[in-house]
């Protein structure tokens, strides 16, 4: 992404960012599923809240 901090006009800034996104190389596919590092809720006994 180019630095668009000093571009005052909003439409001009959006245009610069949009062209930069089109030129950028595509991201690689994920190797691990999203949210795999999240804390997993353990199954508790019936009736208790899980979180």
N, CA, C, O and CB atoms as a CASP TS submission, in Angstrom:
PFRMAT TS
TARGET T0000
AUTHOR 0000-0000-0000
METHOD Language model
MODEL 1
PARENT N/A
ATOM      1  N   UNK     1       0.841  -1.189   0.000  1.00  0.00           N
ATOM      2  CA  UNK     1       0.000   0.000   0.000  1.00  0.00           C
ATOM      3  C   UNK     1       0.889   1.256   0.000  1.00  0.00           C
ATOM      4  O   UNK     1       1.827   1.361   0.790  1.00  0.00           O
ATOM      5  CB  UNK     1      -0.958  -0.004   1.231  1.00  0.00           C
ATOM      6  N   UNK     2       0.589   2.174  -0.867  1.00  0.00           N
ATOM      7  CA  UNK     2       1.343   3.428  -0.846  1.00  0.00           C
ATOM      8  C   UNK     2       0.897   4.293   0.335  1.00  0.00           C
ATOM      9  O   UNK     2      -0.208   4.142   0.855  1.00  0.00           O
ATOM     10  CB  UNK     2       1.161   4.198  -2.178  1.00  0.00           C
ATOM     11  N   UNK     3       1.776   5.190   0.738  1.00  0.00           N
ATOM     12  CA  UNK     3       1.436   6.091   1.836  1.00  0.00           C
ATOM     13  C   UNK     3       0.553   7.205   1.288  1.00  0.00           C
ATOM     14  O   UNK     3       1.017   8.041   0.513  1.00  0.00           O
ATOM     15  CB  UNK     3       2.722   6.673   2.513  1.00  0.00           C
ATOM     16  N   UNK     4      -0.716   7.222   1.687  1.00  0.00           N
ATOM     17  CA  UNK     4      -1.659   8.224   1.185  1.00  0.00           C
ATOM     18  C   UNK     4      -2.007   9.234   2.266  1.00  0.00           C
ATOM     19  O   UNK     4      -3.049   9.886   2.204  1.00  0.00           O
ATOM     20  CB  UNK     4      -2.932   7.553   0.666  1.00  0.00           C
ATOM     21  N   UNK     5      -1.129   9.360   3.260  1.00  0.00           N
ATOM     22  CA  UNK     5      -1.422  10.245   4.389  1.00  0.00           C
ATOM     23  C   UNK     5      -1.498  11.706   3.949  1.00  0.00           C
ATOM     24  O   UNK     5      -2.314  12.467   4.470  1.00  0.00           O
ATOM     25  CB  UNK     5      -0.360  10.084   5.478  1.00  0.00           C
ATOM     26  N   UNK     6      -0.645  12.106   2.985  1.00  0.00           N
ATOM     27  CA  UNK     6      -0.615  13.512   2.599  1.00  0.00           C
ATOM     28  C   UNK     6      -1.520  13.826   1.409  1.00  0.00           C
ATOM     29  O   UNK     6      -1.494  14.950   0.907  1.00  0.00           O
ATOM     30  CB  UNK     6       0.795  13.916   2.276  1.00  0.00           C
ATOM     31  N   UNK     7      -2.324  12.858   0.942  1.00  0.00           N
ATOM     32  CA  UNK     7      -3.295  13.128  -0.128  1.00  0.00           C
ATOM     33  C   UNK     7      -4.578  13.607   0.539  1.00  0.00           C
ATOM     34  O   UNK     7      -5.201  12.882   1.315  1.00  0.00           O
ATOM     35  CB  UNK     7      -3.556  11.846  -1.028  1.00  0.00           C
ATOM     36  N   UNK     8      -4.961  14.847   0.220  1.00  0.00           N
ATOM     37  CA  UNK     8      -6.108  15.456   0.904  1.00  0.00           C
ATOM     38  C   UNK     8      -7.446  14.951   0.361  1.00  0.00           C
ATOM     39  O   UNK     8      -8.353  14.647   1.136  1.00  0.00           O
ATOM     40  CB  UNK     8      -6.044  16.973   0.773  1.00  0.00           C
ATOM     41  N   UNK     9      -7.573  14.859  -0.971  1.00  0.00           N
ATOM     42  CA  UNK     9      -8.849  14.513  -1.583  1.00  0.00           C
ATOM     43  C   UNK     9      -9.194  13.045  -1.338  1.00  0.00           C
ATOM     44  O   UNK     9      -8.394  12.157  -1.631  1.00  0.00           O
ATOM     45  CB  UNK     9      -8.815  14.805  -3.085  1.00  0.00           C
ATOM     46  N   UNK    10     -10.375  12.799  -0.805  1.00  0.00           N
ATOM     47  CA  UNK    10     -10.784  11.444  -0.443  1.00  0.00           C
ATOM     48  C   UNK    10     -10.890  10.540  -1.660  1.00  0.00           C
ATOM     49  O   UNK    10     -10.423   9.401  -1.626  1.00  0.00           O
ATOM     50  CB  UNK    10     -12.110  11.475   0.290  1.00  0.00           C
ATOM     51  N   UNK    11     -11.504  11.035  -2.745  1.00  0.00           N
ATOM     52  CA  UNK    11     -11.673  10.217  -3.947  1.00  0.00           C
ATOM     53  C   UNK    11     -10.324   9.889  -4.577  1.00  0.00           C
ATOM     54  O   UNK    11     -10.109   8.777  -5.058  1.00  0.00           O
ATOM     55  CB  UNK    11     -12.571  10.937  -4.965  1.00  0.00           C
ATOM     56  N   UNK    12      -9.427  10.855  -4.571  1.00  0.00           N
ATOM     57  CA  UNK    12      -8.081  10.628  -5.110  1.00  0.00           C
ATOM     58  C   UNK    12      -7.352   9.561  -4.299  1.00  0.00           C
ATOM     59  O   UNK    12      -6.683   8.689  -4.852  1.00  0.00           O
ATOM     60  CB  UNK    12      -7.267  11.942  -5.113  1.00  0.00           C
ATOM     61  N   UNK    13      -7.495   9.646  -2.989  1.00  0.00           N
ATOM     62  CA  UNK    13      -6.849   8.686  -2.082  1.00  0.00           C
ATOM     63  C   UNK    13      -7.388   7.268  -2.339  1.00  0.00           C
ATOM     64  O   UNK    13      -6.629   6.300  -2.381  1.00  0.00           O
ATOM     65  CB  UNK    13      -7.085   9.095  -0.592  1.00  0.00           C
ATOM     66  N   UNK    14      -8.704   7.171  -2.508  1.00  0.00           N
ATOM     67  CA  UNK    14      -9.321   5.867  -2.764  1.00  0.00           C
ATOM     68  C   UNK    14      -8.838   5.294  -4.092  1.00  0.00           C
ATOM     69  O   UNK    14      -8.598   4.093  -4.211  1.00  0.00           O
ATOM     70  CB  UNK    14     -10.857   5.987  -2.766  1.00  0.00           C
ATOM     71  N   UNK    15      -8.698   6.175  -5.097  1.00  0.00           N
ATOM     72  CA  UNK    15      -8.263   5.737  -6.415  1.00  0.00           C
ATOM     73  C   UNK    15      -6.842   5.174  -6.349  1.00  0.00           C
ATOM     74  O   UNK    15      -6.549   4.150  -6.965  1.00  0.00           O
ATOM     75  CB  UNK    15      -8.336   6.900  -7.420  1.00  0.00           C
ATOM     76  N   UNK    16      -5.968   5.841  -5.608  1.00  0.00           N
ATOM     77  CA  UNK    16      -4.578   5.384  -5.464  1.00  0.00           C
ATOM     78  C   UNK    16      -4.537   4.027  -4.778  1.00  0.00           C
ATOM     79  O   UNK    16      -3.812   3.129  -5.206  1.00  0.00           O
ATOM     80  CB  UNK    16      -3.743   6.411  -4.664  1.00  0.00           C
ATOM     81  N   UNK    17      -5.311   3.884  -3.721  1.00  0.00           N
ATOM     82  CA  UNK    17      -5.322   2.621  -2.977  1.00  0.00           C
ATOM     83  C   UNK    17      -5.899   1.490  -3.822  1.00  0.00           C
ATOM     84  O   UNK    17      -5.402   0.364  -3.781  1.00  0.00           O
ATOM     85  CB  UNK    17      -6.129   2.771  -1.680  1.00  0.00           C
ATOM     86  N   UNK    18      -6.941   1.788  -4.583  1.00  0.00           N
ATOM     87  CA  UNK    18      -7.584   0.765  -5.393  1.00  0.00           C
ATOM     88  C   UNK    18      -6.643   0.228  -6.471  1.00  0.00           C
ATOM     89  O   UNK    18      -6.592  -0.977  -6.718  1.00  0.00           O
ATOM     90  CB  UNK    18      -8.847   1.323  -6.033  1.00  0.00           C
ATOM     91  N   UNK    19      -5.896   1.138  -7.112  1.00  0.00           N
ATOM     92  CA  UNK    19      -4.948   0.691  -8.135  1.00  0.00           C
ATOM     93  C   UNK    19      -3.826  -0.119  -7.507  1.00  0.00           C
ATOM     94  O   UNK    19      -3.335  -1.071  -8.114  1.00  0.00           O
ATOM     95  CB  UNK    19      -4.370   1.891  -8.900  1.00  0.00           C
ATOM     96  N   UNK    20      -3.411   0.248  -6.292  1.00  0.00           N
ATOM     97  CA  UNK    20      -2.351  -0.502  -5.612  1.00  0.00           C
ATOM     98  C   UNK    20      -2.829  -1.902  -5.261  1.00  0.00           C
ATOM     99  O   UNK    20      -2.060  -2.861  -5.337  1.00  0.00           O
ATOM    100  CB  UNK    20      -1.891   0.235  -4.342  1.00  0.00           C
ATOM    101  N   UNK    21      -4.108  -2.026  -4.873  1.00  0.00           N
ATOM    102  CA  UNK    21      -4.663  -3.346  -4.545  1.00  0.00           C
ATOM    103  C   UNK    21      -4.720  -4.235  -5.785  1.00  0.00           C
ATOM    104  O   UNK    21      -4.473  -5.438  -5.703  1.00  0.00           O
ATOM    105  CB  UNK    21      -6.070  -3.204  -3.931  1.00  0.00           C
ATOM    106  N   UNK    22      -5.047  -3.636  -6.939  1.00  0.00           N
ATOM    107  CA  UNK    22      -5.130  -4.414  -8.173  1.00  0.00           C
ATOM    108  C   UNK    22      -3.757  -4.904  -8.602  1.00  0.00           C
ATOM    109  O   UNK    22      -3.629  -6.012  -9.123  1.00  0.00           O
ATOM    110  CB  UNK    22      -5.760  -3.582  -9.288  1.00  0.00           C
ATOM    111  N   UNK    23      -2.714  -4.078  -8.385  1.00  0.00           N
ATOM    112  CA  UNK    23      -1.361  -4.442  -8.786  1.00  0.00           C
ATOM    113  C   UNK    23      -0.745  -5.475  -7.860  1.00  0.00           C
ATOM    114  O   UNK    23       0.120  -6.243  -8.282  1.00  0.00           O
ATOM    115  CB  UNK    23      -0.487  -3.215  -8.830  1.00  0.00           C
ATOM    116  N   UNK    24      -1.172  -5.508  -6.608  1.00  0.00           N
ATOM    117  CA  UNK    24      -0.547  -6.387  -5.612  1.00  0.00           C
ATOM    118  C   UNK    24      -0.719  -7.847  -5.990  1.00  0.00           C
ATOM    119  O   UNK    24      -1.722  -8.234  -6.591  1.00  0.00           O
ATOM    120  CB  UNK    24      -1.139  -6.135  -4.222  1.00  0.00           C
ATOM    121  N   UNK    25       0.272  -8.652  -5.631  1.00  0.00           N
ATOM    122  CA  UNK    25       0.223 -10.084  -5.914  1.00  0.00           C
ATOM    123  C   UNK    25      -0.860 -10.727  -5.073  1.00  0.00           C
ATOM    124  O   UNK    25      -1.078 -10.314  -3.934  1.00  0.00           O
ATOM    125  CB  UNK    25       1.588 -10.752  -5.645  1.00  0.00           C
ATOM    126  N   UNK    26      -1.553 -11.739  -5.611  1.00  0.00           N
ATOM    127  CA  UNK    26      -2.617 -12.379  -4.827  1.00  0.00           C
ATOM    128  C   UNK    26      -2.058 -13.111  -3.621  1.00  0.00           C
ATOM    129  O   UNK    26      -0.968 -13.681  -3.674  1.00  0.00           O
ATOM    130  CB  UNK    26      -3.408 -13.350  -5.697  1.00  0.00           C
ATOM    131  N   UNK    27      -2.803 -13.089  -2.554  1.00  0.00           N
ATOM    132  CA  UNK    27      -2.369 -13.759  -1.325  1.00  0.00           C
ATOM    133  C   UNK    27      -2.459 -15.265  -1.495  1.00  0.00           C
ATOM    134  O   UNK    27      -3.318 -15.770  -2.217  1.00  0.00           O
ATOM    135  CB  UNK    27      -3.220 -13.303  -0.120  1.00  0.00           C
ATOM    136  N   UNK    28      -1.568 -15.974  -0.827  1.00  0.00           N
ATOM    137  CA  UNK    28      -1.574 -17.434  -0.893  1.00  0.00           C
ATOM    138  C   UNK    28      -2.757 -17.981  -0.112  1.00  0.00           C
ATOM    139  O   UNK    28      -3.266 -17.327   0.799  1.00  0.00           O
ATOM    140  CB  UNK    28      -0.252 -18.017  -0.349  1.00  0.00           C
ATOM    141  N   UNK    29      -3.187 -19.171  -0.468  1.00  0.00           N
ATOM    142  CA  UNK    29      -4.294 -19.804   0.241  1.00  0.00           C
ATOM    143  C   UNK    29      -3.858 -20.125   1.663  1.00  0.00           C
ATOM    144  O   UNK    29      -2.676 -20.351   1.922  1.00  0.00           O
ATOM    145  CB  UNK    29      -4.768 -21.088  -0.492  1.00  0.00           C
ATOM    146  N   UNK    30      -4.807 -20.144   2.574  1.00  0.00           N
ATOM    147  CA  UNK    30      -4.493 -20.401   3.985  1.00  0.00           C
ATOM    148  C   UNK    30      -4.007 -21.830   4.175  1.00  0.00           C
ATOM    149  O   UNK    30      -4.500 -22.767   3.548  1.00  0.00           O
ATOM    150  CB  UNK    30      -5.724 -20.140   4.872  1.00  0.00           C
ATOM    151  N   UNK    31      -3.019 -21.969   5.063  1.00  0.00           N
ATOM    152  CA  UNK    31      -2.527 -23.313   5.360  1.00  0.00           C
ATOM    153  C   UNK    31      -3.263 -23.887   6.561  1.00  0.00           C
ATOM    154  O   UNK    31      -3.483 -25.096   6.631  1.00  0.00           O
ATOM    155  CB  UNK    31      -1.008 -23.295   5.619  1.00  0.00           C
ATOM    156  N   UNK    32      -3.645 -23.037   7.508  1.00  0.00           N
ATOM    157  CA  UNK    32      -4.402 -23.487   8.673  1.00  0.00           C
ATOM    158  C   UNK    32      -5.770 -22.822   8.630  1.00  0.00           C
ATOM    159  O   UNK    32      -5.899 -21.722   8.094  1.00  0.00           O
ATOM    160  CB  UNK    32      -3.652 -23.156  10.009  1.00  0.00           C
ATOM    161  N   UNK    33      -6.779 -23.456   9.176  1.00  0.00           N
ATOM    162  CA  UNK    33      -8.106 -22.831   9.154  1.00  0.00           C
ATOM    163  C   UNK    33      -8.147 -21.569  10.003  1.00  0.00           C
ATOM    164  O   UNK    33      -7.413 -21.439  10.983  1.00  0.00           O
ATOM    165  CB  UNK    33      -9.162 -23.815   9.644  1.00  0.00           C
ATOM    166  N   UNK    34      -9.006 -20.653   9.616  1.00  0.00           N
ATOM    167  CA  UNK    34      -9.149 -19.400  10.366  1.00  0.00           C
ATOM    168  C   UNK    34      -9.662 -19.704  11.768  1.00  0.00           C
ATOM    169  O   UNK    34     -10.528 -20.562  11.944  1.00  0.00           O
ATOM    170  CB  UNK    34     -10.109 -18.417   9.634  1.00  0.00           C
ATOM    171  N   UNK    35      -9.129 -19.001  12.764  1.00  0.00           N
ATOM    172  CA  UNK    35      -9.593 -19.181  14.133  1.00  0.00           C
ATOM    173  C   UNK    35      -9.075 -20.442  14.785  1.00  0.00           C
ATOM    174  O   UNK    35      -9.616 -20.870  15.805  1.00  0.00           O
ATOM    175  CB  UNK    35     -11.073 -19.192  14.162  1.00  0.00           C
ATOM    176  N   UNK    36      -8.034 -21.053  14.221  1.00  0.00           N
ATOM    177  CA  UNK    36      -7.523 -22.296  14.805  1.00  0.00           C
ATOM    178  C   UNK    36      -6.779 -22.031  16.107  1.00  0.00           C
ATOM    179  O   UNK    36      -6.620 -22.936  16.926  1.00  0.00           O
ATOM    180  CB  UNK    36      -6.601 -23.012  13.816  1.00  0.00           C
ATOM    181  N   UNK    37      -6.311 -20.767  16.309  1.00  0.00           N
ATOM    182  CA  UNK    37      -5.598 -20.442  17.548  1.00  0.00           C
ATOM    183  C   UNK    37      -6.539 -19.991  18.659  1.00  0.00           C
ATOM    184  O   UNK    37      -6.096 -19.718  19.775  1.00  0.00           O
ATOM    185  CB  UNK    37      -4.570 -19.362  17.285  1.00  0.00           C
ATOM    186  N   UNK    38      -7.822 -19.912  18.363  1.00  0.00           N
ATOM    187  CA  UNK    38      -8.782 -19.466  19.381  1.00  0.00           C
ATOM    188  C   UNK    38      -8.892 -20.480  20.505  1.00  0.00           C
ATOM    189  O   UNK    38      -8.716 -21.681  20.298  1.00  0.00           O
ATOM    190  CB  UNK    38     -10.162 -19.228  18.756  1.00  0.00           C
ATOM    191  N   UNK    39      -9.184 -19.981  21.695  1.00  0.00           N
ATOM    192  CA  UNK    39      -9.420 -20.864  22.832  1.00  0.00           C
ATOM    193  C   UNK    39     -10.663 -21.693  22.565  1.00  0.00           C
ATOM    194  O   UNK    39     -11.708 -21.144  22.216  1.00  0.00           O
ATOM    195  CB  UNK    39      -9.569 -20.057  24.149  1.00  0.00           C
ATOM    196  N   UNK    40     -10.568 -22.978  22.719  1.00  0.00           N
ATOM    197  CA  UNK    40     -11.720 -23.843  22.510  1.00  0.00           C
ATOM    198  C   UNK    40     -12.486 -23.960  23.836  1.00  0.00           C
ATOM    199  O   UNK    40     -11.884 -24.073  24.904  1.00  0.00           O
ATOM    200  CB  UNK    40     -11.278 -25.256  21.982  1.00  0.00           C
ATOM    201  N   UNK    41     -13.812 -23.929  23.750  1.00  0.00           N
ATOM    202  CA  UNK    41     -14.633 -24.069  24.949  1.00  0.00           C
ATOM    203  C   UNK    41     -14.750 -25.549  25.263  1.00  0.00           C
ATOM    204  O   UNK    41     -15.254 -26.327  24.453  1.00  0.00           O
ATOM    205  CB  UNK    41     -16.046 -23.417  24.762  1.00  0.00           C
ATOM    206  N   UNK    42     -14.285 -25.931  26.435  1.00  0.00           N
ATOM    207  CA  UNK    42     -14.374 -27.334  26.829  1.00  0.00           C
ATOM    208  C   UNK    42     -15.820 -27.662  27.163  1.00  0.00           C
ATOM    209  O   UNK    42     -16.559 -26.810  27.656  1.00  0.00           O
ATOM    210  CB  UNK    42     -13.445 -27.637  28.037  1.00  0.00           C
ATOM    211  N   UNK    43     -16.220 -28.891  26.896  1.00  0.00           N
ATOM    212  CA  UNK    43     -17.579 -29.302  27.222  1.00  0.00           C
ATOM    213  C   UNK    43     -17.691 -29.478  28.727  1.00  0.00           C
ATOM    214  O   UNK    43     -16.996 -30.305  29.318  1.00  0.00           O
ATOM    215  CB  UNK    43     -17.964 -30.609  26.481  1.00  0.00           C
ATOM    216  N   UNK    44     -18.556 -28.707  29.333  1.00  0.00           N
ATOM    217  CA  UNK    44     -18.761 -28.794  30.775  1.00  0.00           C
ATOM    218  C   UNK    44     -19.992 -29.647  31.046  1.00  0.00           C
ATOM    219  O   UNK    44     -20.683 -30.082  30.126  1.00  0.00           O
ATOM    220  CB  UNK    44     -18.914 -27.380  31.409  1.00  0.00           C
ATOM    221  N   UNK    45     -20.245 -29.871  32.305  1.00  0.00           N
ATOM    222  CA  UNK    45     -21.418 -30.669  32.665  1.00  0.00           C
ATOM    223  C   UNK    45     -22.680 -29.925  32.245  1.00  0.00           C
ATOM    224  O   UNK    45     -22.669 -28.704  32.084  1.00  0.00           O
ATOM    225  CB  UNK    45     -21.441 -30.973  34.191  1.00  0.00           C
ATOM    226  N   UNK    46     -23.747 -30.659  32.072  1.00  0.00           N
ATOM    227  CA  UNK    46     -24.995 -30.057  31.607  1.00  0.00           C
ATOM    228  C   UNK    46     -25.484 -28.972  32.563  1.00  0.00           C
ATOM    229  O   UNK    46     -25.436 -29.122  33.783  1.00  0.00           O
ATOM    230  CB  UNK    46     -26.069 -31.129  31.444  1.00  0.00           C
ATOM    231  N   UNK    47     -25.950 -27.886  31.976  1.00  0.00           N
ATOM    232  CA  UNK    47     -26.542 -26.828  32.780  1.00  0.00           C
ATOM    233  C   UNK    47     -25.605 -25.687  33.103  1.00  0.00           C
ATOM    234  O   UNK    47     -26.069 -24.615  33.491  1.00  0.00           O
ATOM    235  CB  UNK    47     -27.050 -27.395  34.033  1.00  0.00           C
ATOM    236  N   UNK    48     -24.304 -25.873  32.961  1.00  0.00           N
ATOM    237  CA  UNK    48     -23.389 -24.761  33.250  1.00  0.00           C
ATOM    238  C   UNK    48     -23.118 -23.979  31.982  1.00  0.00           C
ATOM    239  O   UNK    48     -23.133 -24.524  30.879  1.00  0.00           O
ATOM    240  CB  UNK    48     -22.063 -25.273  33.859  1.00  0.00           C
ATOM    241  N   UNK    49     -22.865 -22.671  32.162  1.00  0.00           N
ATOM    242  CA  UNK    49     -22.551 -21.877  30.984  1.00  0.00           C
ATOM    243  C   UNK    49     -21.160 -22.233  30.489  1.00  0.00           C
ATOM    244  O   UNK    49     -20.267 -22.513  31.289  1.00  0.00           O
ATOM    245  CB  UNK    49     -22.651 -20.368  31.291  1.00  0.00           C
ATOM    246  N   UNK    50     -20.970 -22.222  29.172  1.00  0.00           N
ATOM    247  CA  UNK    50     -19.708 -22.683  28.608  1.00  0.00           C
ATOM    248  C   UNK    50     -18.634 -21.609  28.619  1.00  0.00           C
ATOM    249  O   UNK    50     -17.446 -21.931  28.592  1.00  0.00           O
ATOM    250  CB  UNK    50     -19.921 -23.163  27.204  1.00  0.00           C
ATOM    251  N   UNK    51     -19.026 -20.335  28.658  1.00  0.00           N
ATOM    252  CA  UNK    51     -18.010 -19.273  28.637  1.00  0.00           C
ATOM    253  C   UNK    51     -18.253 -18.324  29.787  1.00  0.00           C
ATOM    254  O   UNK    51     -17.512 -17.356  29.956  1.00  0.00           O
ATOM    255  CB  UNK    51     -18.025 -18.506  27.292  1.00  0.00           C
TER
END
